[in-house]
């Protein structure tokens, strides 16, 4: 007796092949590979193989490897740029030192939330237009932060015997160092980490009073 393969009792056939990946999945995988192998050493073919798709499937979402890098660096920079620009505008006479501290805490949270992308950002060396543009945006953030440092010192809330740009670099140096050791999901949540770092920084950067640095 023959059976009808199209009968209602026949099990439905599953489509062959690997499932597709959306733009976000492609970007996440690209960032991981760029960090593991290096941007220059990673090809679109490598990315496609990791995803289990064809190169054309990758190009459906991103026109080039450089476009992937640009998207990754934008992710790392956009939140930080917004936080710094917002802090640069005084609200109801809020002291610059408060806005500076808020910005630092925001930077810690942004790094924790976007750790792979920020790690990639910290490794760029200006080898392409995309990398040079990212580095220029980083310099702009440093400059805006230095303005807040300078204002805080002028208001008497921060020691004024250290160049503001040096303080800015020291602050971001501490924040950026988190990329070397911080792992999301560990025993120290991002909010607690942000408060800890800002406390260490600003309680140690208080202005000198009666010859004693607080």
N, C-alpha and C positions, 0 to 999 in steps of 0.2 A: 504493500500500500504506500502510495506516495503522500507526502505532506506538502502543504502550501507554505513556502517560506515567508509569504506575505500575510499569513493568517494572523488573526488577533492574538492567537496563543503563542506565536513565535516571539522569542525575546528580542527586544529592540537592539539594533546594532549600535555599537558605540563608535563615534568618529575616530578615525586613526590620526596619529600624529600628536605632537606635544601641544599643550594649550598655549594660546597667544599671551603676549605681555603688553600691558599698557605703558604709556609714556613714563609714568612714575617708576614702574618696575625696571624699565630700561635704565633710567637715570640712577636708581639706587645701585644696580649691579655695576654700572660704569664707574661710579664713585668708589665702590669697593675694589674693583680691579685696578683703578688708577692708584689707589693707596697701596695696594699689595705689590703691584709690578712696576709702578711708575707710569706716568702719563705717556711719555715717549715710547715706552716699551710695550704699550697695550694697543692693539689694533682693533678695528671694527670686527674683523674676523674672530679675534679672541672673545670679544663681547658677545657676538652672535653664538659662538660655540658654548659659552657659559650659560646663555639663556636657552639654548636648544632651538634657535630659530635661524633663518637665513639672514644674510647681511641686508637684503632689501627690507626685511621686517624691521631692522634697526633704523634704516634710513627713512622708513615711513614716519618715524617719530622725530628723528634728528637728522638734519641734512649732512652733518659731518661729525667727526670726532671732536673738532674744535667747538662745535655747537654744544656738544655734551659738556665739555669743560666749562664753557661760558655759563651754562645753566647751573652747574654745580657751584661755581664761584659766586654767582648771583645769590644762590640760596644762602651761602655763608655770609655774604655782605649786606643783604637787604635789611634784615632785622637789626643788625648793629648800626647801620647807617641811619635808620629810622629812629632808633633809641637815642643816638647822639644828637641828631638834628632836633628832636623833641626837647631834649635837655638843654639845648642851646638857647631856647626861648624861655625867658623868665615868666613865671605865672604868679600873679598876686604877690610880687616881691619875695618869692621863695629864694632863700640863700643859694648861691652857686654851689656851696659845698654839699647841700642836700641833693641838688640836681646831679652833681658829680657822682655822689655815692649811689644814687638811683641808677645812673648810667652804668656804673661798674657792675652792680648786681644784675642789671639786665643783660650785660655782656656775658656774664657767667652763665645765665640761664640759656641764652641763645647758643652759646658754645655747647652746653650740655644737650640741648635739643637737636643740634645740627652737627654733632661731633665729627662724623665722617667728612662732611663737606668742609668744615672749618679746618680739619687736619689737612685736607687737600690744598686749601687756600694757603696755609702756612708753608707749604712746600714749593709754591710757584717761585720761579726765579727770573721772570721777565723774558722768557725765551720766545714769546709770540705776542702779537697785538692783544690777544685776550688776556694773557698773563700780565702784560704791562698795564692794561686798563685796570685790572684788579688791584695791582700794586698801587696805582695812583689813587684808587678809591680808599685803600687802606691808609695812605698818607693823609688824605683829606680827613678821615676819621681821627687820626692822631692829632691833626692840627686843631680840629674842633674840640677834642678833649683837652688839649693844651690851653685853649681859651678858657675853658671852665676852671682849670687849675689856676690860671693866672687871676681870674676873677675871685676865686676862693681865697687866694693869698691876699689880694687887695682888700677883701672884706674882713681880713684878720682871722679866718677860719682854717688857714693852712699855712705852713711855714713858707716864708718867702725867700729863703736863702739857697734854694735849689732851683735851677732853671726849670720852668714849667714843662718844656718839651722833654726834659730828662724824666721828670715825674710821670708824664704821660707814657713814655716808653717803658718805664718800670712797672706802671700799673698794667699796661697791656701785656708786658712780658710775663707777669704773674698769671694773668688770666689765660694767655695763650699756652702757658706751660701745662694747663689742665689737659690739653690734647695728648700729652705724653703718658698720663697716668689715670685720668678720670675715666671710669666706665659706668655708663648709665645702668640703673638697676642694682647698683651696689648699696652698701649700708648707709651712704651719705646722699640724701636726696638733693636735687639741684638747688632748691630754695635754701636749704640749710647751708649748702656749700657757698652760695652767693652771699649769705649773711656773714659767714665765717671769713671769707676773703675780704669783704669790705671792712669788716671790723679790724682785721689785722692791718690792712692798708691804712685806714684813716685814723685809727687810734695810735698808729706809729708815725703818722705824718702831721700830727698836731703842731701848731706854731710854738716856738720857744717862748717860755714865760719865766722871767727872772733868771734867765741864763740856763734854764733846764728845758730840754726838749721832752714833751709828753709822748 
